[in-house]
Amino acid sequence: MKKIFYFLAILALFTSCVSKKNQAIKQNILTLKDSYCKAPFKYNYSSRIPSYNSDSILAANKELQGLFSDQSILILNALDNLDEVHQIMDLKKDSSLASQVKVLQLKIKINSKITIALTELDAVAAEFDCEGERVAQIGNYVDNLNDSRNNKLILLSIVTGAAASVAGGIVKDNSWSNAIDIGGGVLGAGFGLATLNPKGKKVEFIHQRNLLRDIWRGKLESPNFPPFIWYMYTEKKFSNKEQHSIIGNMKERWLHYQFDDNKTEADQSVIFSDGGFYRADDLHNRAAMLNQMQSATRTINQNINYLLLDLDKLIL
């Protein structure tokens, strides 16, 4: 009987520790249902979307192609700075002080637009980063729920088996002893099988401002992104192979790796909704997708870096 008492004492201690841990987590879960990542106020960006007719833009600016890459010309067009560049090229033919001053003024105007674009990129990347961290916290919460449940069931299985073994040894009647052994084995196996829950617990997670939904739908406009950023996402010329846009390539990877090429499942996924009940796998997928978009956003800095290098060559 002492063995049974010890097992029950261990079980009670374990359950108490787990419940205290989950209680602490639940106190924080309420703050994670309301996003703290969005900007404190909504800035009304210009609704003007740069032209997607890249071939026409490049054809109209052939004289720049010896000095600028195609991507740099398209960025200048998106920033509405092509006129300033043409003016600089004309002023460079005149070496007077007045022309040099005018060139510097035009360069400051161009750099101002580029600075705004860079801060927009940083802001969007920061929101993706923050949302990814927020989802990861929820994911850890659900993982803890699943681990706690499984640990309880495993311990119950062990205690049940041990108690049945001890009781079977105490009971002298063979028929009763066999019945206890069989019953304990069945009950212990039941607790063990109960741990094999492939989906696990779920938790309600709300995100009415859903950046991933805009990416998945891939429309020509998005109210949640600055027009320049959305243009960079959706113009094919800024992807590596120029066959699909940045978000076009991203959606193909999501469909293949996150949804096993099942588009119907993807379209109906809670990940692209206003929120709902998430299981651990969905939360981990959402966190991975947010982190991928953060990385894709930061790579646009490379394009702007090349533009700055081209501008320096023009000014020198």
Secondary structure, DSSP 8 states (H G I E B T S, - for coil): -HHHHHHHHHHHHHHHHHHHHHHHHHHHHHHHSS-S-S-SS------------HHHHHHHTGGGTTTS-HHHHHHHHHTT-HHHHHHHHHHTT--SHHHHHHHHHHHHHHHHHHHHHHHHHHHHHHHHHHHHHHHHHHHHHHHHHHHHHHHHHHHHHHHHHHHHHHHHHH---HHHHHHHHHHHHHHHHHHHHHT--SS--EEEEE-SS-HHHHHHH--S--TTS-HHHHHHHH-GGGSSSSSS-HHHHHHHHIIIIITTT-HHHHHT-GGGSSEEEEEHHHHHHHHHHHHHHHHHHHHHHHHHHHHHHHHHHHH-
